[in-house]
Amino acid sequence: MIRLFLAIDGGNSKTDVVLADTTGTVLGYARGPGSSPHHLGLAGSIELLDDLVAKAVGGGSLPVDSGPVDRADVFLAGADLPVEVEQLTAAVAARGWAHHCAVDNDTFALLRAGVDTADAATGAVAVVCGAGINCVGRTGDGRSVRFPSLGDITGDWGGGQHLAQLALWHAARGEDGRGPVTALTAAVAQHFGRVSAEDVGIGLHLGEIARGRVDELTRVLFDVAAAGDAVARSVLDQQADEIVAFARVAITKLELAATDVPVVLGGGILRAGWELLEPRIAAGVAAVAPRARLTFVDDAPVVGAALSALDALGAPEAAHVAIRQAVRDAARS
């Protein structure tokens, strides 16, 4: 019997909702802005998701009032603490999208997107580095590792927003002499059309430059590092080391150091700077788990949400293969 499900991945910057069936066929798709409850609140997050579910169902081959589907697998940025997962699970269930729902952190969607069915059954570790940074790990016997991932208050370092701030910080200090000379100084000033890094800081303070534009400096940092600047390069080296630190802890706690554990990597920062970050990450992971397999995921994490639903519904392997391409096609259309 063919069964229907919803796969949802809600990140900090975008949210994908897929309506599909257990043959691996996508029946509806919707994309919207970020849905993290850390930014929107619980009610705002659920309201946004509800709108996108209606669009995915209404834009597909089912009527909007067709009733609940069999299952909804929902992975959200901001579902970090057990209490947050419980609250979100209750709120999703109350919407009545599906007869059964499963809710967890969006890093688990990345993990599932980066492994095949056999690896999903044995264990893997995933590190996401996008606007922020997070890591999860899971074994076939049900053990898992996760982190609060609440920013600097829980020891986190890096992610796109932090890297952008560091680019500006180093540009200012390199200019006035408190830090080493760096090409970031001229690059930051040029990016904002200002004469100096100090002028950029003043423009931000006075509101002449929108604070949100600081995030644009992540790309500047990568460009300056690629050109050989030592300061910019050192920032990216530390980012690579932080990614390794997450993986090391997860691998060690799950006792996977002697195995060929897949280490799944994804997120906007890794997509933007894979060539600069990958060699140091690979060396660092190999020092912990020599047989580990590094996997960079370019698929949207909602693929992992769909695969998770297919796992739970007992769909055949052919459906798992089909859903990857079907989601890619839906996202491009």
C-alpha positions as CSV (number, residue, x, y, z in Angstrom):
1,M,0.0,0.0,0.0
2,I,1.3,3.4,-0.9
3,R,1.5,5.8,2.0
4,L,1.9,9.6,2.2
5,F,4.2,11.6,4.3
6,L,5.5,15.2,4.9
7,A,9.2,15.9,5.2
8,I,10.1,19.3,6.7
9,D,13.4,20.9,7.2
10,G,13.4,24.3,8.9
11,G,16.7,26.1,9.1
12,N,17.7,29.6,10.2
13,S,17.5,31.0,6.7
14,K,15.0,28.8,4.7
15,T,12.4,26.1,5.2
16,D,11.5,23.3,2.8
17,V,8.4,21.2,2.9
18,V,7.9,18.1,0.8
19,L,4.8,16.0,0.3
20,A,5.7,12.6,-1.0
21,D,4.7,8.9,-1.0
22,T,6.5,5.7,-0.3
23,T,7.4,5.1,-3.9
24,G,9.7,8.1,-3.6
25,T,7.5,10.4,-5.7
26,V,7.2,14.0,-4.7
27,L,3.6,15.2,-4.8
28,G,4.1,18.7,-3.6
29,Y,6.8,21.1,-2.5
30,A,7.0,24.5,-0.9
31,R,9.9,26.7,0.3
32,G,9.8,29.7,2.6
33,P,12.0,31.7,5.0
34,G,13.7,30.4,8.1
35,S,11.4,28.8,10.8
36,S,13.6,28.5,13.8
37,P,11.6,29.1,17.0
38,H,14.6,30.8,18.4
39,H,13.9,33.7,16.0
40,L,10.1,33.4,15.5
41,G,8.9,31.9,18.8
42,L,7.1,28.7,19.1
43,A,3.8,30.0,17.8
44,G,5.4,31.9,14.9
45,S,7.4,28.9,13.8
46,I,4.4,26.6,13.8
47,E,2.3,29.3,11.9
48,L,5.0,29.5,9.2
49,L,5.2,25.8,8.9
50,D,1.4,25.4,8.7
51,D,1.3,27.9,5.8
52,L,4.0,26.0,4.0
53,V,2.4,22.6,4.6
54,A,-0.9,24.0,3.1
55,K,1.1,25.3,0.0
56,A,2.8,21.9,-0.4
57,V,-0.4,20.0,-0.2
58,G,-2.5,22.5,-2.1
59,G,0.1,22.9,-4.9
60,G,0.5,19.1,-5.3
61,S,-1.9,16.5,-6.4
62,L,-4.0,16.4,-3.2
63,P,-6.8,18.7,-2.1
64,V,-5.9,20.9,0.9
65,D,-8.7,19.3,2.9
66,S,-7.7,15.7,2.1
67,G,-7.0,15.0,5.8
68,P,-3.8,13.9,7.6
69,V,-1.1,12.0,5.8
70,D,0.5,9.0,7.4
71,R,3.5,10.6,8.8
72,A,5.4,13.9,9.2
73,D,9.1,14.1,9.9
74,V,10.0,17.6,11.0
75,F,13.6,18.8,11.6
76,L,14.1,22.3,12.9
77,A,16.9,24.6,13.8
78,G,16.1,25.6,17.4
79,A,15.0,22.2,18.5
80,D,18.1,22.0,20.6
81,L,17.0,21.1,24.1
82,P,14.8,18.1,25.1
83,V,12.2,20.5,26.4
84,E,12.2,22.4,23.0
85,V,11.7,19.1,21.1
86,E,8.8,18.2,23.4
87,Q,7.1,21.5,22.9
88,L,7.6,21.4,19.2
89,T,6.3,17.8,19.0
90,A,3.2,18.7,20.8
91,A,2.6,21.8,18.7
92,V,3.1,19.9,15.4
93,A,0.8,17.1,16.6
94,A,-1.8,19.6,17.4
95,R,-1.9,20.9,13.8
96,G,-3.1,17.5,12.6
97,W,-1.0,17.3,9.5
98,A,-0.2,13.6,10.0
99,H,-1.4,10.6,12.0
100,H,2.2,10.3,13.5
101,C,4.8,13.0,13.7
102,A,8.5,13.0,14.7
103,V,10.3,16.2,15.5
104,D,14.0,16.8,16.1
105,N,17.0,19.1,15.4
106,D,17.7,19.8,11.8
107,T,21.2,18.5,12.1
108,F,19.7,15.0,12.2
109,A,18.2,15.7,8.7
110,L,21.7,16.5,7.4
111,L,23.0,13.3,9.0
112,R,20.4,11.2,7.2
113,A,20.9,13.0,3.9
114,G,24.6,12.2,4.0
115,V,24.4,8.4,4.5
116,D,22.9,5.5,2.7
117,T,20.4,3.1,4.3
118,A,23.1,0.7,5.6
119,D,25.1,3.5,7.3
120,A,21.9,5.0,8.8
121,A,21.3,1.6,10.4
122,T,24.8,1.4,11.9
123,G,25.8,4.9,12.9
124,A,27.2,8.3,11.7
125,V,28.2,11.7,12.9
126,A,27.1,15.0,11.3
127,V,28.5,18.6,11.7
128,V,26.6,21.5,10.2
129,C,28.3,24.9,9.8
130,G,25.9,27.5,8.5
131,A,24.7,30.6,10.3
132,G,25.8,28.8,13.4
133,I,27.4,25.4,14.1
134,N,26.1,22.2,15.6
135,C,26.8,18.4,15.7
136,V,24.9,15.2,16.3
137,G,25.8,11.6,16.2
138,R,23.8,8.4,16.3
139,T,24.5,4.6,16.3
140,G,22.4,1.7,15.2
141,D,21.8,0.6,18.7
142,G,20.0,3.8,19.6
143,R,22.8,5.8,21.3
144,S,23.1,9.4,20.4
145,V,25.2,12.5,21.0
146,R,24.0,16.1,20.7
147,F,25.0,19.5,21.8
148,P,22.9,22.5,23.1
149,S,24.3,24.7,20.3
150,L,23.1,27.9,21.9
151,G,26.1,30.0,20.8
152,D,28.9,31.3,22.9
153,I,26.9,30.6,26.1
154,T,27.4,26.9,25.5
155,G,30.9,27.1,24.2
156,D,30.2,27.3,20.5
157,W,32.6,29.1,18.1
158,G,32.1,29.9,14.4
159,G,29.4,29.8,11.9
160,G,28.7,32.4,9.3
161,Q,27.5,35.2,11.6
162,H,30.5,34.8,13.9
163,L,33.0,34.7,11.0
164,A,31.6,37.9,9.5
165,Q,32.0,39.7,12.9
166,L,35.6,38.4,13.1
167,A,36.3,39.7,9.6
168,L,35.3,43.2,10.7
169,W,37.1,42.8,14.1
170,H,40.4,41.9,12.5
171,A,40.0,44.6,9.8
172,A,39.6,47.3,12.5
173,R,42.5,46.0,14.6
174,G,44.8,45.5,11.6
175,E,44.1,49.1,10.6
176,D,44.8,50.8,14.0
177,G,47.7,48.6,15.0
178,R,46.2,46.6,17.8
179,G,46.4,43.5,15.6
180,P,48.5,42.3,12.7
181,V,48.2,44.0,9.3
182,T,45.7,42.2,7.1
183,A,44.2,42.6,3.7
184,L,40.8,42.3,5.4
185,T,41.1,46.1,6.3
186,A,41.0,47.2,2.7
187,A,38.6,44.5,1.6
188,V,36.0,45.4,4.3
189,A,36.2,49.1,3.6
190,Q,35.9,48.5,-0.1
191,H,32.9,46.2,0.4
192,F,30.9,48.9,2.0
193,G,32.3,51.8,-0.2
194,R,34.0,53.4,2.8
195,V,37.5,54.8,3.1
196,S,38.6,52.8,6.1
197,A,37.5,49.9,8.4
198,E,37.0,52.5,11.1
199,D,34.6,54.4,8.9
200,V,32.7,51.1,8.4
201,G,32.4,50.7,12.2
202,I,31.2,54.3,12.6
203,G,28.7,53.8,9.8
204,L,27.3,50.8,11.6
205,H,27.2,52.7,14.9
206,L,25.3,55.6,13.4
207,G,22.9,53.5,11.5
208,E,24.2,54.6,8.1
209,I,25.0,50.9,7.4
210,A,22.4,48.3,8.3
211,R,23.7,46.0,11.0
212,G,22.4,43.0,9.1
213,R,24.9,43.7,6.3
214,V,27.8,42.6,8.5
215,D,26.8,39.0,7.6
216,E,28.0,39.9,4.0
217,L,31.6,39.9,5.3
218,T,31.7,36.1,5.5
219,R,32.2,35.9,1.7
220,V,34.8,38.7,2.0
221,L,36.7,36.6,4.6
222,F,36.8,33.6,2.3
223,D,38.0,35.7,-0.6
224,V,40.8,37.3,1.3
225,A,41.8,33.9,2.8
226,A,41.9,32.4,-0.7
227,A,44.2,35.2,-1.8
228,G,46.7,34.1,0.9
229,D,46.1,36.6,3.8
230,A,47.5,35.0,7.0
231,V,45.0,36.6,9.3
232,A,41.9,35.5,7.3
233,R,43.5,32.1,6.8
234,S,44.0,31.7,10.6
235,V,40.3,32.4,11.2
236,L,39.3,29.7,8.8
237,D,41.8,27.3,10.3
238,Q,40.1,27.8,13.7
239,Q,36.8,27.2,12.1
240,A,38.1,23.9,10.7
241,D,39.4,23.0,14.1
242,E,36.1,23.7,15.7
243,I,34.3,21.4,13.2
244,V,36.9,18.7,14.0
245,A,36.4,19.2,17.8
246,F,32.7,18.5,17.4
247,A,33.3,15.4,15.4
248,R,36.0,14.2,17.8
249,V,33.8,14.4,20.8
250,A,30.8,12.7,19.0
251,I,33.0,9.9,17.6
252,T,34.7,9.4,21.0
253,K,31.5,9.3,23.0
254,L,29.9,6.9,20.6
255,E,33.0,4.7,20.6
256,L,33.3,4.8,16.8
257,A,37.0,5.8,16.5
258,A,38.0,2.3,15.3
259,T,35.3,2.1,12.7
260,D,34.7,3.5,9.2
261,V,32.1,5.9,10.6
262,P,30.7,8.4,8.1
263,V,31.3,12.0,9.1
264,V,28.7,14.1,7.3
265,L,29.4,17.8,6.7
266,G,27.1,20.4,5.4
267,G,25.8,24.0,5.8
268,G,26.4,27.3,4.0
269,I,29.9,27.9,5.4
270,L,31.1,24.5,4.2
271,R,29.5,25.0,0.8
272,A,31.2,28.4,0.5
273,G,34.7,27.4,1.6
274,W,34.9,23.6,1.2
275,E,38.2,23.8,-0.7
276,L,39.8,26.0,2.0
277,L,38.4,24.0,5.0
278,E,38.4,20.4,3.8
279,P,42.2,19.5,4.0
280,R,42.4,20.6,7.7
281,I,39.1,19.0,8.6
282,A,40.1,15.7,6.9
283,A,43.5,15.6,8.7
284,G,41.8,16.4,12.0
285,V,39.1,13.7,11.7
286,A,41.7,11.2,10.5
287,A,43.8,11.8,13.6
288,V,40.7,10.7,15.7
289,A,39.3,8.0,13.5
290,P,41.7,6.9,10.8
291,R,39.0,4.9,8.9
292,A,36.4,7.6,9.1
293,R,34.7,8.6,5.8
294,L,34.3,12.3,5.2
295,T,31.1,13.1,3.3
296,F,30.2,16.6,2.1
297,V,26.4,17.0,1.5
298,D,25.2,19.4,-1.1
299,D,21.6,18.1,-1.1
300,A,19.0,20.1,0.8
301,P,18.6,18.7,4.3
302,V,14.9,18.1,3.5
303,V,16.2,15.0,1.6
304,G,17.3,13.6,5.0
305,A,13.8,14.3,6.4
306,A,12.2,12.4,3.5
307,L,14.6,9.5,3.9
308,S,13.9,9.4,7.6
309,A,10.1,9.2,6.9
310,L,10.8,6.4,4.3
311,D,12.8,4.5,6.9
312,A,10.0,4.7,9.4
313,L,7.4,3.6,6.9
314,G,9.4,0.6,5.7
315,A,9.7,1.8,2.2
316,P,11.9,-0.2,-0.3
317,E,15.4,0.9,-1.1
318,A,14.3,2.0,-4.6
319,A,12.1,4.6,-3.0
320,H,15.1,5.9,-1.0
321,V,17.1,6.3,-4.2
322,A,14.2,7.9,-6.1
323,I,13.4,10.5,-3.4
324,R,16.9,12.1,-3.6
325,Q,16.5,12.9,-7.3
326,A,12.8,13.8,-6.9
327,V,13.5,16.4,-4.2
328,R,16.3,17.9,-6.3
329,D,14.0,18.2,-9.3
330,A,11.2,19.7,-7.2
331,A,13.6,22.3,-5.7
332,R,14.8,23.3,-9.1
333,S,11.3,23.7,-10.6
